């Protein structure tokens, strides 16, 4: 079921309920993955376009050398 903005809020209610229930058993990387998946489900373009998510576009960080491995 979607809200007036097109967000499937029921998905997020169910998913967050499970994450909160099991949070004591998550490792930091597992939690990061779960939240990243939810972010992608909400709006993929945010991760790709927001400067705060610099690992997607490190060239936007001042004084940060760009690694050839990227």
N, C-alpha and C positions, 0 to 999 in steps of 0.2 A: 504494500500500500504506500503510495507516495503522498508527500505533503504538497502544499501549493507551489513549492519551488522545484518539484520534480525529484526530491530526495526520497529514496525508499527508507523511510524512517523506521519501519517495522524491522527491517534487516538490522539496522544499527541498534535498536533496542534489544533485540535477541542476542546479537553478537557482543554488545557491551555487557549484558547480563552474564554471559558465559565468561568473558574475560575477567570481570570483577570477581566472579565466583572462584576462578582458578588462578588469580593473580599471584597468590603465595607460592605457586609452583612454577611460575615462568622464570626463565633465565632472562637477562637483559636483552639478548639478541632475539629470543623468541617473542618477547613483548614488542620489540621494535618491528619485527616482521608482521605481527598481527595488526599493529596500528598502521603500518605502511599499507597493508592490504586494504584496510578500511578507508584510508585516505584515497587510494586508487579507486575504490568503489564509489566514493562520494564525488570526486572530480579529479581526474588524471591531470588536467591542465595546471592545477595549482602547484603540484610538485615540479612540473616542468618550467613554470614561469616565475615563481616567486624567488627573489634573491636570497631569502633566508635558507633555502634549500640548496646551498652552494655546491654540493657534490654533483648536482645535475648540470651545473654550468660554472665551474670553478674560475673561469676567466673573468667573472664578475666581481671577484674578491680582490680588492686593492692589495698590491704588494705580495701577492701569492704566486709563486712560480708555477707554471703549468708543467705537469709531468708528462713526459712522452708516452707513458703507459696509459693515459686516459683515453 
